[in-house]
Amino acid sequence: MTTGSSEREAATKENKLILYSYWRSSCSYRVRIGLNLKGLKYEYASINVLKGEQRDPEFLKLNPIGYIPVLVDGDIVLADSFAILLHPFLPHDIHKRAINYQAANIVSSSIQPLQNLEVLKYIEDKVSPDEKLAWAKYHIKKGFTALEKLLKDNAGRYATGDEVFLADLFLAPQFSAATRFHVDMADFPHLARLSKAYSEVPAFQDAMPEKQPDTPSSALVTP
């Protein structure tokens, strides 16, 4: 892990926010957006999931299930992006709040878990290397079809109006992942419009995978 135990303990004593993150993790990406929107400074602690650092005993003390992101605030440890983001990013309107929950859940339950590294590695090993891309595209497109229908009559500039809420924080990273898996956004014109709107917001821009301190140089030149 990039941040050692002594560094973490020192940061905790100073009450710094520490975000355990990985540059390409969409779950970490959505939390970075949220922290940026709130103007909260944090220390970035890289967990390289390709190297299996999420299974390091030290990290498992923070999150026994071994997933990122994890946010540490003094003695408080939150080990789930939904838990980290939930309350500050919900509208007062009960209908819009429900739409935000629904959109976020489509991403976090019906798309993202099916495209994560462990699942794709399992598909590659148990089925074939050629099948993992088709698997990811199928589940992304299925979720996007639902999101397109859900949001087209509820949106303003963003997913549920002219303010950024929970759904937006979940959608933007998923759009980035869709590009990585070669999903044609032309099939989802409303979602494509939202993606463009997010790309113009500084808090979203600064959270992008290619702008993180652990982004490998090869990723900046290789699609």
Secondary structure, DSSP 8 states (H G I E B T S, - for coil): --S-HHHHHHHHHTT-EEEEE-TT-HHHHHHHHHHHHTT--EEEEE--GGGTGGG-HHHHHH-TT--S-EEEETTEEE--HHHHHTGGG--SSHHHHHHHHHHHHIIIIIIHHHHSHHHHHHHHHHT-HHHHHHHHHHHHHHHHHHHHHHHTTT-SSBTTBSS--HHHHHHHHHHHHHHHTT--GGG-HHHHHHHHHHHTSHHHHHTSGGGSTT--GGGGT--
